[in-house]
Amino acid sequence: MGTGQTMITLFAMVLLSFLILRVNSLFLQTNTTLYTTKFDVLAFSIAQSMIQEIEANSFDQNTVSAAVTNTSGLSTILGPESGETFATYNDVDDYNNYTRTVSTLPSAVFNVKCKVDYVTSAAPDVATSTPTWNKRISVYVTSPSMMISAGNVTKADTVKISQAFSYWIFK
């Protein structure tokens, strides 16, 4: 084999090496995208389930067993009542500052945090300190498996779902 054939063979090997590296890099990027999407879908499902669990309860502690006709009859403090535990939560605002770790899924551990605020129908994105007929439920889901990179910084991604929950009186 002459020098020319050796050079062509060496060039072909180098070209093949670069091609294999590029294909492997694309496979890694595809796998990363697939896992990111999978974790985002799981996080969204957990958040939606939490919203449904919360909305299965009464609007307020004072509306559990009776109707309230004036906002002054609603709770001013959001959160569980004294002595109330998760097993006895019976109204939406009991879930304010509630946290849960979901580790039953085989792929990742998810951390769930809930926040409940009074809001007005005119500005449902702005919390108000006075009781209204509307409460905003916000659920945040994070996981160490949900990482995003921006430049040189890598941090955990968060899925947030908010939904307004209103109290209606039918006569």
Residue frames as qw, qx, qy, qz and C-alpha x, y, z in Angstrom:
[[0.000, 0.893, 0.451, 0.000, 0.00, 0.00, 0.00],
 [0.458, 0.396, -0.001, 0.796, 1.44, 3.34, -1.04],
 [0.165, -0.179, -0.369, 0.897, 1.56, 6.64, 0.78],
 [0.316, -0.107, -0.280, -0.900, -1.42, 7.94, -1.18],
 [0.615, -0.317, -0.658, -0.297, -3.62, 5.01, -0.19],
 [0.464, -0.271, -0.629, 0.562, -2.52, 5.30, 3.44],
 [0.013, 0.063, 0.139, -0.988, -3.44, 9.00, 3.47],
 [0.489, -0.197, -0.437, -0.729, -6.86, 8.27, 1.92],
 [0.622, -0.310, -0.718, 0.042, -7.48, 5.49, 4.45],
 [0.326, -0.213, -0.492, 0.778, -6.42, 7.75, 7.34],
 [0.205, -0.036, -0.080, -0.975, -8.65, 10.55, 6.04],
 [0.579, -0.262, -0.604, -0.480, -11.58, 8.10, 5.73],
 [0.544, -0.305, -0.699, 0.350, -11.05, 6.92, 9.33],
 [0.120, -0.153, -0.302, 0.933, -10.97, 10.49, 10.64],
 [0.374, -0.106, -0.314, -0.866, -14.11, 11.35, 8.63],
 [0.613, -0.293, -0.708, -0.191, -15.87, 8.22, 9.93],
 [0.401, -0.248, -0.613, 0.634, -14.89, 9.13, 13.51],
 [0.102, 0.073, 0.101, -0.987, -16.38, 12.64, 13.15],
 [0.514, -0.172, -0.518, -0.662, -19.53, 11.18, 11.61],
 [0.581, -0.306, -0.745, 0.119, -19.96, 8.68, 14.48],
 [0.232, -0.197, -0.458, 0.835, -19.39, 11.45, 17.05],
 [0.264, -0.025, -0.139, -0.954, -22.01, 13.66, 15.39],
 [0.592, -0.248, -0.641, -0.420, -24.59, 10.86, 15.23],
 [0.506, -0.300, -0.700, 0.404, -24.02, 10.00, 18.91],
 [0.063, -0.111, -0.253, 0.959, -24.36, 13.67, 19.84],
 [0.437, -0.134, -0.343, -0.821, -27.70, 13.87, 18.01],
 [0.614, -0.290, -0.729, -0.087, -28.92, 10.72, 19.79],
 [0.359, -0.241, -0.579, 0.691, -28.00, 12.25, 23.16],
 [0.151, 0.031, 0.031, -0.987, -29.81, 15.49, 22.35],
 [0.552, -0.203, -0.553, -0.590, -32.89, 13.53, 21.24],
 [0.565, -0.298, -0.738, 0.215, -32.87, 11.45, 24.44],
 [0.174, -0.162, -0.403, 0.884, -32.54, 14.60, 26.56],
 [0.343, -0.056, -0.200, -0.916, -35.51, 16.17, 24.76],
 [0.610, -0.240, -0.685, -0.318, -37.58, 13.01, 25.19],
 [0.473, -0.292, -0.682, 0.475, -36.84, 12.80, 28.92],
 [0.003, -0.083, -0.201, 0.976, -37.53, 16.50, 29.42],
 [0.480, -0.142, -0.391, -0.772, -40.88, 16.14, 27.68],
 [0.606, -0.262, -0.751, -0.022, -41.71, 13.02, 29.69],
 [0.341, -0.259, -0.580, 0.693, -40.97, 14.74, 33.01],
 [0.168, 0.011, -0.008, -0.986, -42.92, 17.86, 31.99],
 [0.569, -0.221, -0.555, -0.565, -45.98, 15.75, 31.10],
 [0.569, -0.296, -0.723, 0.256, -45.73, 13.85, 34.39],
 [0.184, -0.163, -0.384, 0.890, -45.38, 17.11, 36.34],
 [0.341, -0.092, -0.225, -0.908, -48.37, 18.62, 34.54],
 [0.615, -0.272, -0.684, -0.285, -50.44, 15.50, 35.31],
 [0.454, -0.278, -0.650, 0.542, -49.50, 15.66, 38.99],
 [0.010, 0.088, 0.167, -0.982, -50.39, 19.37, 39.15],
 [0.473, -0.163, -0.423, -0.756, -53.73, 18.82, 37.43],
 [0.601, -0.301, -0.740, 0.019, -54.54, 15.94, 39.80],
 [0.295, -0.219, -0.515, 0.774, -53.73, 18.19, 42.77],
 [0.237, -0.035, -0.092, -0.966, -56.07, 20.92, 41.42],
 [0.598, -0.240, -0.588, -0.489, -58.86, 18.36, 41.07],
 [0.533, -0.269, -0.716, 0.362, -58.22, 17.04, 44.57],
 [0.107, -0.141, -0.334, 0.926, -58.41, 20.55, 46.02],
 [0.355, -0.060, -0.246, -0.900, -61.55, 21.51, 44.08],
 [0.506, -0.283, -0.795, -0.175, -63.38, 18.46, 45.44],
 [0.299, -0.342, -0.625, 0.635, -63.60, 20.34, 48.77],
 [0.010, -0.882, -0.458, 0.107, -65.85, 23.19, 49.88],
 [0.336, 0.790, 0.014, 0.513, -64.99, 26.76, 48.96],
 [0.018, -0.595, 0.428, -0.680, -64.37, 27.89, 52.54],
 [0.174, -0.040, -0.877, 0.446, -64.47, 26.53, 56.09],
 [0.298, 0.234, 0.435, -0.817, -67.64, 28.55, 56.67],
 [0.634, 0.264, -0.270, -0.675, -69.35, 27.06, 53.58],
 [0.109, 0.168, -0.980, -0.007, -68.78, 23.41, 54.52],
 [0.016, -0.360, -0.912, 0.197, -72.15, 23.04, 56.26],
 [0.141, 0.778, 0.469, -0.394, -74.00, 26.29, 55.48],
 [0.457, 0.658, 0.299, 0.519, -74.36, 28.91, 52.77],
 [0.330, -0.478, -0.124, 0.804, -72.61, 32.26, 53.15],
 [0.327, 0.803, 0.472, 0.162, -74.32, 35.29, 51.62],
 [0.019, 0.990, -0.129, 0.047, -71.75, 37.99, 52.40],
 [0.681, 0.469, -0.426, 0.367, -67.97, 37.98, 51.95],
 [0.206, -0.634, 0.492, -0.559, -67.58, 39.03, 55.58],
 [0.883, -0.250, 0.242, -0.316, -68.73, 35.51, 56.46],
 [0.878, 0.362, -0.274, 0.148, -65.69, 33.95, 54.75],
 [0.803, -0.414, -0.037, 0.427, -62.43, 32.97, 56.45],
 [0.114, 0.973, -0.199, -0.031, -59.81, 35.69, 56.65],
 [0.322, -0.618, 0.707, 0.121, -56.93, 33.30, 57.30],
 [0.819, 0.386, -0.332, -0.264, -55.97, 30.94, 54.49],
 [0.229, 0.403, -0.861, 0.210, -54.64, 27.58, 55.59],
 [0.543, -0.288, -0.788, -0.029, -55.71, 24.66, 57.74],
 [0.487, -0.722, -0.016, -0.491, -57.72, 25.47, 60.83],
 [0.213, -0.577, 0.689, -0.384, -56.21, 24.78, 64.26],
 [0.598, -0.161, 0.746, -0.245, -55.78, 21.05, 64.81],
 [0.820, 0.481, 0.088, -0.298, -56.66, 20.20, 61.21],
 [0.461, -0.378, 0.711, 0.373, -54.46, 17.66, 59.42],
 [0.200, 0.256, -0.668, -0.670, -54.29, 16.61, 55.78],
 [0.064, -0.230, -0.969, -0.066, -56.71, 13.75, 56.47],
 [0.026, 0.660, 0.654, -0.368, -59.34, 16.26, 57.68],
 [0.028, -0.208, 0.257, 0.943, -58.90, 18.99, 55.02],
 [0.276, 0.555, 0.779, -0.097, -62.40, 20.00, 53.99],
 [0.284, 0.911, 0.205, -0.216, -62.07, 23.30, 52.16],
 [0.680, 0.659, -0.015, 0.321, -59.95, 24.83, 49.41],
 [0.066, 0.872, -0.329, 0.357, -57.82, 27.15, 51.53],
 [0.833, -0.484, 0.268, 0.006, -56.66, 24.30, 53.80],
 [0.883, 0.230, 0.161, 0.377, -54.18, 23.53, 51.01],
 [0.161, 0.950, -0.175, 0.204, -52.44, 26.93, 51.31],
 [0.042, -0.740, 0.654, -0.149, -48.68, 26.23, 51.72],
 [0.921, -0.109, 0.348, -0.138, -49.32, 22.48, 51.54],
 [0.234, 0.634, -0.700, -0.228, -46.37, 20.44, 50.24],
 [0.936, -0.006, 0.316, -0.156, -46.14, 16.85, 49.11],
 [0.030, -0.543, 0.768, 0.339, -43.45, 14.62, 47.65],
 [0.904, 0.264, 0.067, -0.329, -44.59, 12.21, 44.96],
 [0.085, -0.579, 0.798, 0.142, -42.16, 9.33, 44.81],
 [0.752, 0.115, 0.609, -0.225, -44.47, 6.56, 43.63],
 [0.706, 0.673, -0.108, -0.191, -43.57, 7.04, 39.96],
 [0.923, -0.108, 0.177, 0.324, -40.75, 4.81, 38.73],
 [0.621, 0.565, 0.089, 0.536, -38.99, 7.54, 36.77],
 [0.230, 0.443, -0.220, 0.838, -38.54, 10.50, 39.14],
 [0.277, -0.524, -0.623, 0.510, -39.38, 12.17, 42.44],
 [0.041, 0.609, 0.302, 0.732, -41.63, 15.24, 42.23],
 [0.189, -0.295, -0.527, 0.774, -42.12, 17.99, 44.83],
 [0.078, -0.654, -0.573, -0.488, -45.55, 19.63, 44.92],
 [0.148, -0.252, -0.415, 0.862, -46.37, 22.96, 46.60],
 [0.007, -0.694, -0.650, -0.310, -49.80, 24.58, 46.73],
 [0.106, -0.134, -0.215, 0.961, -50.69, 28.23, 47.25],
 [0.019, -0.685, -0.706, -0.178, -54.21, 29.61, 47.73],
 [0.126, -0.139, -0.121, 0.975, -55.07, 33.32, 47.53],
 [0.286, 0.734, 0.522, -0.326, -58.20, 35.42, 47.41],
 [0.240, -0.022, 0.440, 0.865, -58.50, 37.21, 44.06],
 [0.411, 0.506, 0.254, -0.715, -61.04, 39.45, 42.38],
 [0.696, 0.456, 0.547, 0.096, -62.81, 38.55, 39.16],
 [0.334, 0.939, -0.040, -0.068, -61.43, 41.75, 37.61],
 [0.202, 0.757, -0.612, 0.105, -57.80, 40.82, 38.43],
 [0.970, -0.206, -0.035, -0.126, -57.48, 37.05, 38.93],
 [0.767, 0.327, -0.325, 0.447, -53.67, 37.25, 38.74],
 [0.075, 0.520, -0.388, 0.758, -53.40, 39.62, 41.71],
 [0.463, -0.351, -0.765, 0.277, -53.83, 38.32, 45.26],
 [0.247, -0.641, -0.006, -0.727, -55.93, 40.37, 47.65],
 [0.139, 0.135, -0.795, 0.575, -55.91, 40.28, 51.45],
 [0.499, 0.046, 0.359, -0.787, -59.68, 40.70, 51.81],
 [0.432, 0.174, 0.885, -0.026, -62.08, 37.79, 51.33],
 [0.428, 0.316, -0.319, -0.785, -63.83, 37.62, 47.94],
 [0.879, 0.162, 0.256, -0.368, -66.00, 35.08, 46.15],
 [0.811, 0.520, -0.264, 0.044, -62.92, 33.88, 44.23],
 [0.615, -0.622, 0.455, 0.167, -59.83, 31.96, 45.27],
 [0.596, 0.648, -0.463, -0.107, -56.85, 31.24, 43.05],
 [0.893, -0.306, 0.319, 0.080, -55.25, 27.84, 43.48],
 [0.413, 0.758, -0.502, -0.060, -51.63, 27.66, 42.28],
 [0.939, -0.229, 0.244, 0.077, -49.78, 24.35, 42.16],
 [0.208, 0.805, -0.549, -0.088, -46.02, 24.21, 41.60],
 [0.982, -0.074, 0.169, 0.048, -44.31, 20.93, 40.66],
 [0.174, 0.808, -0.562, -0.043, -40.53, 20.55, 40.55],
 [0.988, -0.095, 0.096, 0.073, -38.16, 17.62, 40.27],
 [0.394, -0.653, 0.507, 0.401, -34.39, 17.17, 40.30],
 [0.587, 0.161, 0.701, 0.372, -34.95, 15.33, 37.01],
 [0.338, 0.842, 0.384, 0.172, -36.42, 18.45, 35.38],
 [0.444, -0.547, 0.124, 0.699, -33.33, 20.52, 34.71],
 [0.503, 0.827, 0.202, 0.147, -33.01, 23.38, 32.21],
 [0.620, -0.245, 0.123, 0.735, -29.83, 25.01, 31.03],
 [0.247, 0.954, 0.156, 0.071, -29.41, 28.65, 30.12],
 [0.228, 0.839, -0.442, 0.221, -25.84, 29.38, 29.17],
 [0.377, 0.330, -0.786, 0.363, -23.61, 28.10, 31.95],
 [0.369, -0.175, 0.563, -0.718, -26.42, 27.93, 34.52],
 [0.445, -0.173, -0.834, -0.276, -28.43, 24.75, 35.10],
 [0.293, -0.104, 0.531, -0.788, -31.46, 24.90, 37.38],
 [0.190, 0.301, 0.928, -0.113, -34.59, 22.92, 38.16],
 [0.211, -0.237, -0.465, -0.826, -37.60, 23.66, 35.98],
 [0.218, 0.229, 0.700, -0.641, -41.03, 24.26, 37.56],
 [0.135, -0.405, -0.725, -0.541, -44.47, 23.47, 36.20],
 [0.112, 0.205, 0.475, -0.848, -47.07, 25.92, 37.53],
 [0.149, -0.469, -0.728, -0.477, -50.81, 25.62, 37.11],
 [0.106, 0.146, 0.434, -0.883, -53.21, 28.23, 38.47],
 [0.183, -0.442, -0.755, -0.448, -56.96, 28.07, 38.48],
 [0.270, -0.213, 0.244, -0.907, -59.62, 30.34, 39.91],
 [0.251, -0.345, -0.903, 0.049, -62.26, 28.71, 42.09],
 [0.224, -0.280, 0.004, -0.933, -65.47, 30.64, 42.80],
 [0.080, 0.274, 0.846, -0.450, -68.32, 30.36, 45.27],
 [0.281, -0.218, -0.466, -0.810, -71.84, 30.54, 43.89],
 [0.262, 0.201, 0.724, -0.605, -75.12, 30.79, 45.78],
 [0.218, -0.213, -0.712, -0.633, -78.19, 29.51, 43.98],
 [0.316, 0.111, 0.529, -0.780, -81.60, 30.54, 45.28]]
